[in-house]
């Protein structure tokens, strides 16, 4: 039942969700484990860069590792959603 709901999500909604809620764009696209993994890597990389950078660095510099993984997860969620949507559209037009 849930797979039918997941299959109907449009890529732009996944993009908006991925921007607002890190990792959740993957969840509504049907890639829950991937979303959770990316969330854990965001936290891990943010923690590492926070402890490696000097205290004088601004907040963006201190969290750069986590923000980098966050940016990659947005692009990845949107790309996966587009591929799934295109495949479903191709199959329904046959």
C-alpha positions in Angstrom: 0.0 0.0 0.0 2.8 2.4 0.9 4.7 1.7 -2.3 1.8 3.1 -4.4 1.9 6.3 -2.4 5.6 6.6 -2.7 5.5 6.1 -6.5 3.1 9.0 -6.9 5.4 11.7 -5.4 6.5 14.3 -7.9 10.2 15.1 -8.2 9.7 18.8 -7.2 8.0 17.8 -4.0 10.9 15.5 -3.2 13.3 18.4 -3.9 11.3 20.7 -1.6 11.2 18.1 1.1 14.9 17.3 0.8 15.7 21.0 1.2 13.5 21.5 4.3 14.1 18.1 6.0 17.5 16.6 5.3 17.3 12.9 4.4 13.5 12.8 4.3 13.4 13.4 0.5 14.9 9.9 0.1 12.3 8.5 2.5 9.3 9.7 0.5 11.0 8.6 -2.7 11.3 5.0 -1.3 15.0 5.0 -0.3 14.6 5.2 3.5 17.9 3.4 4.3 19.8 5.7 2.0 18.2 8.8 3.6 19.1 7.6 7.1 22.6 6.8 6.0 23.0 10.3 4.6 21.7 11.8 7.8 24.2 9.9 9.9 27.0 11.0 7.6 25.8 14.7 7.8 26.0 14.5 11.6 29.4 12.7 11.6 31.0 15.1 9.1 29.6 18.1 10.9 31.0 16.8 14.2 34.4 16.0 12.7 34.8 19.4 11.0 33.5 21.2 14.2 36.3 19.6 16.2 39.0 20.0 13.6 38.5 23.7 12.7 39.7 26.5 15.0 37.1 28.3 17.1 37.7 31.5 15.2 36.1 30.0 12.1 32.5 31.0 11.3 29.6 28.6 11.8 29.5 27.6 8.1 33.2 26.8 8.1 32.9 24.8 11.3 30.0 22.7 9.9 31.3 22.5 6.3 31.5 18.7 6.2 27.9 18.2 7.2 26.7 21.0 4.9 28.6 19.4 2.0 26.8 16.0 2.6 23.5 17.9 3.0 24.0 19.5 -0.4 24.8 16.2 -2.0 21.8 14.6 -0.5 19.5 17.2 -2.0 20.8 16.6 -5.4 20.7 12.8 -4.9 17.1 12.7 -3.7 15.9 14.8 -6.6 17.9 12.7 -9.2 16.6 9.4 -7.8 13.0 10.8 -7.8 13.3 12.0 -11.3 14.6 8.6 -12.5 11.8 6.8 -10.7 9.1 9.2 -12.0 10.4 8.9 -15.6 10.5 5.1 -15.4 6.9 5.0 -14.1 5.8 7.4 -16.8 7.5 5.3 -19.5 5.8 2.1 -18.2 2.4 3.7 -18.0 2.5 5.0 -21.6 3.1 1.5 -23.1 
